[in-house]
Amino acid sequence: MQAFEFETDANKNFIEIPTEYSQLYSKHLKVIVLMTEQTTTKKQKYDFSDVAGKLKWQGDAVQEQRKIRDEW
């Protein structure tokens, strides 16, 4: 087993292999990623306030539900 160590920056989800490791190009690699900085994963929620109240229902909701059930 061989080990190679280098540092690089990810660019749009791509990691560039430095030219001094050109023997790794087009090879099947097992990559281990160690980050030097602490990252916080905060789940972002979509803000629906810009679309709230924009749609208005026209028609009978119960009738539409029955029509959809009949399609099954």
Buried (B, 14 or more C-beta within 10 A) or exposed (E): EEEEEEEEEEEEEEEEBEEEEEEBEEEEEEEEEEEEEEEEEEEEEEEEEEEEEEEEEEEEEEEEEEEEEEEE
